[in-house]
Amino acid sequence: MPQVEWEWKFSPQTVLSALNLAVILVGVIGLFYKMQSDLTVAKENVLRLEAVVTSLNVKQSELSERSAKTETKVDIILPTVQRIEQSLRTTIR
């Protein structure tokens, strides 16, 4: 087996390779922190959207309840209005 000896000399290629490795490591670390930041922002957006959806559901429920009450009142009033209308028709003739 051949024996390898280290001469403790650094060539420009070695320095460039080390710098390239450092840049890659910094890029990966930066990418990781950017992904964490994006994840935090996404979680905050989801929480805000959940609050908006909940608010819309409550308002929709209130509107449905009001609509039902209005329909009930119209159903109660309608026969009386029809009797008045019928009475007016017979009076005008």
RASUL-V39701 format. One record per residue. PHI is phi in whole degrees, -180 to 180 (NA if undefined). Layout:
PHI ; PHI
//
This chain:
NA ; -70 ; -100 ; -105 ; -119 ; -94 ; -99 ; 57 ; -118 ; -109 ; -92 ; -58 ; -64 ; -65 ; -64 ; -64 ; -65 ; -65 ; -64 ; -62 ; -63 ; -62 ; -63 ; -64 ; -63 ; -63 ; -63 ; -66 ; -64 ; -62 ; -63 ; -61 ; -66 ; -64 ; -65 ; -63 ; -64 ; -63 ; -65 ; -64 ; -63 ; -64 ; -63 ; -63 ; -64 ; -64 ; -63 ; -64 ; -65 ; -62 ; -64 ; -65 ; -63 ; -61 ; -61 ; -64 ; -63 ; -64 ; -65 ; -65 ; -63 ; -62 ; -65 ; -64 ; -64 ; -63 ; -62 ; -64 ; -65 ; -65 ; -61 ; -63 ; -64 ; -65 ; -62 ; -73 ; -79 ; -56 ; -60 ; -65 ; -63 ; -65 ; -65 ; -64 ; -61 ; -64 ; -65 ; -66 ; -65 ; -73 ; -71 ; -71 ; -73
//
